[in-house]
Amino acid sequence: MKVIMLQIFISIYLICNSCLNQGTFEPEDKKLAEMKKLLPVNWNISILDTMLIIERKDSVWIMFENKINAEPDFNTTQTERENRIMQYGIKAKCRIIYRVEDKWSDRKISAYKANNDSIQRIINSLPEKYHLTELLSQPSKDEQYSFYDLSEEESKALALYNKEQKELEDKKKKLPNCHTDNYSLFYIGMEGTEDELHTVYPGEASTEAYQLQNKICK
């Protein structure tokens, strides 16, 4: 669902791309100005409504390629690889996206952290509540603790545990990833970058994006 929502936003962003304006920054926001100084010369930072967009000016080519457990390809030259990406990939933009809110006060942050800590304490107590402490201490077959050879009673308890855990996790409040002088920033995601399922040309675009992500909210 998060991926779909991000794709929907990207579509809206592309339609409204002409609305981007570097002059939307408040001049007294020194931290936002410092972020801008971190950008390579071919990157731009702008605010569109409630979104902060950090975008590479030059386009990239993105090709779907499942690289999970893939064997290294030693027979293809770098030039051949780049030509293949441009031939079979799609042209797109490399960008980092944050949601923007007015800067949170320290009091609000403390209240939300206290709320999340309280919920986490309840989550931590669930294994004992459902008599699953020993079972959940074993190596799980996946992140949802789906085990084989469970008794009917254990299966029911595990289903109730997973249900309540999810409900509690959903009640946690998302905290800002970082702040400027005037804004609180919430990381949404990146577009046009290399991962286990996508290859990007030029490769330095992804490198720049990941480096910027680490610098913006360090």
Summary of the structure (lengths in Angstrom):
residues: 218
radius of gyration: 22.3
end to end distance: 27.3
largest distance: 63.8
contacts: 538
relative contact order: 0.19
helix: 46%
strand: 20%
